[in-house]
């Protein structure tokens, strides 16, 4: 495989996925907040809550369409850019994507139309149910996508079939109840709820600072404070490191995040600061807090966190075992009835992916030299400085969000939130932070999985399509231009909507008189 | 319960159901968007046209996304080979489709006429380009795509973007545009009030219907003269999915062989012609229901014709006889096909039920008055 093609394919996936995830978490969280706000409206019958719901519904709509539009790219990108992955994993990985469409996205997309167009055509309760269906659909959608992603991190319930040269499902329920996927789901949707809460909190704070739309702003702030506190606690407490003890590569990810080059005696200390070096395999200027890492990672005082050097030695052994499986598959390709090869394959198939790591250095992994095996084993270490810092910034923002919402909740409970100007300013400044945090979360998850596309099964450098660099550069440039332009348009529309405020239709038409062309009322 | 052969057959049929479902629902959204700048002149008219599909296009688009997911799950070889092979074409389609959600939602957010006009043309592109490229892609599937699989079943593609646009593929592309524009204008004739927009829509629809008839017939004549594909040797219908174990070859006029072998398949092209003619009659007599019923039958018949002609091929290779993907060698495992069939049986009826309900809630023509007064409209 041409390394340029791999790098460009990864760049495009990173760009389009990270961009897609600017919009998705807000959809996940805001849909539930809309349901909460509208429930209050339906229960109390007070118009101001309808105004609250409709305003945030507008913001939801502007954001939602970009999530949908950029999701189109994601659905097809595995086929366009990662066709060998698609072949290798389609038997398992395709199913959650298809079920996502069938069970979740249809629900979300069908009801979202009614949510916007059905205000006058549905009863109050009917519309509330529609809003709930949208929230349910978006969150189920996340569940299936994270089951798919969780399988790439921890590929359970599947085995390699030499006759079809791909992974095939052996037990689908194990794929569904993959603990890594479950942890990821809770962590990811909670992060989405935090993002939505921070936006609602910040915009409400902005209005309160300006003394505009106070009735809407203070109600929105109360919802955001409560929902945000629960979510920010959930995102940290139910962080997905609970799955890190499960597999060798998840252990490697944890070790890389902690820059643990060697196994240290239990309970391990947590490195708060340091400068990890990939060249010397050590971390300079370390600042450690004793015991904490052991407690977080193993939930005990006696469990050890395995270091990278030790994990590399294990990888080396698995490469050796994988070479036997790989050789057996080559024999089985020519003669499927070779019983010796079949037995060898069955005994070593778990490690076959490790032999594929050698393909970077030698065409036939079975013929690799010990030096090549050692090099390939060290390839299982992801970029330590990147993971170390991404994780720390992500976690710091996570804790900051808990503090922010704890204060917000206290102030709202004491009815002091209208006058605490220092806090209102803080809430406005905090708006971008959770976006940075979630994007870094994906960097940790996906870069931490390297060198694997599917953990322990298929290396990334074998997973891409056989494309030319020119084709990839064309699409990267195209997506960058298109996405860039849409981002500018979206942000400006959201800002304009916030500036315009939560006005209902009649008032709105009057408000647009100062605009040069008033042929049409400004409506969502 | 079902054996592997039957599951593969069912999933071949479901592939057809999904593609037809997409063309029937999102197809008229594409047609409407492609017609937008021509059938609607003033801003109110354009908003009327946009709001005929406003509440439902999003759900319709899921047929496309589900199509992608279902091909991935049930036909992973097809997913891997076709989308990477038609790489730049896919990029063009996706870019155009990305413009659509944003265009619908953002267009009426600002009163500035230049802003609105830009989005109108973006919507036009978002409707026309996918319709054209999908047709061109089907044309290329019929001629066979220049790809081969190596011993590890990795796909290599030898074609170029411009080579996709052969004369036959262009005919297929134009047929797709004509068919969806006809379908879109039939939709407009049932969803808009009587007036200039509806008048223009049916005029365009009439021309599109005539073109669809001519292009469908022309495509049929070209298919009769060009090579189709057939399997060579014993056909293992229940064997593990590995295309390298089967062999195909080109045969002149091979795509017509199925219609002789299974005469009932003639229903598909007959439905294509009859539906188009019914739609034309509906348009002439100003019966929106007949026009839309006819165009729906036409869309179903035309797409089914391609599937019937090609069976059991899904994506034949024009350069390597051992790489052609068929119903018997390109599917997921028996277990995955079974699980996915269960999901379809459970969820598809639910989808159809709430989709029908959504259409019922939004039932009725979009009027100028509603466009000018409703706060919910785009």
Interface residues (C-beta under 8 A of the other chain):
Chain A: X61 X62 X64 X65 X66 X68 X69 X70 X71 X72 X73 X75 X76 X78 X79 X80 X81 X83 X84 X86 X87 X89 X90 X91 X92 X93 X94 X95 X97 X98 X99 X100 X101 X102 X103 X105 X106 X107 X109 X110 X111 X112 X113 X114 X116 X117 X118 X119 X120 X121 X122 X161 X163 X164 X165 X166 X168 X169 X170 X172 X333 X465 X466 X467 X471 X474 X475 X478 X479 X482 X486 X489 X493 X496 X497 X504 X505 X508 X512 X515 X517 X518 X519 X520 X521 X522 X523 X524
Chain B: X43 X44 X47 X54 X55 X56 X57 X58 X59 X61 X62 X64 X65 X66 X68 X69 X70 X71 X72 X73 X74 X76 X77 X79 X80 X81 X82 X83 X84 X87 X88 X90 X91 X94 X95 X97 X98 X99 X100 X101 X102 X104 X105 X106 X108 X109 X110 X111 X112 X113 X151 X152 X153 X154 X155 X156 X157 X240 X241 X242 X332 X333 X335 X336 X339 X340 X343 X344 X347 X348 X351 X354 X355 X358 X361 X362 X372 X374 X375 X376 X377 X378
